[in-house]
Amino acid sequence: MKSSLQRLNADRLSEDMRECYQLARDCAVRAKAEADPQLRQDFLDMERRWLFLARSYEFTRRLGRIAQSRTSPDARVDA
């Protein structure tokens, strides 16, 4: 069973991921609409960074789930 803190952290990670993906989409839209090549590239760079951060949050969430399953009393013990 998940503790309240674990559930809160998972919920927070999900919110953070959603926000990063939304910000990445916003940057992509702004890049597409930008006439100045340097500003367009800046928006594309920001999009890439937001996507990297979102994927980092995803990885952290997955890693937490794996760690939780390994420490859970219901987890299988390989002998």
Number of C-alpha atoms within 10 A of each C-alpha: 9 9 8 9 9 14 12 12 14 19 13 14 18 16 13 16 21 14 14 21 19 16 18 24 16 15 21 19 15 17 22 13 10 14 10 10 10 11 13 19 14 15 21 20 16 18 24 15 15 21 19 15 17 23 15 14 21 17 12 14 19 13 12 15 14 12 11 15 13 13 12 12 10 9 10 10 8 4 3
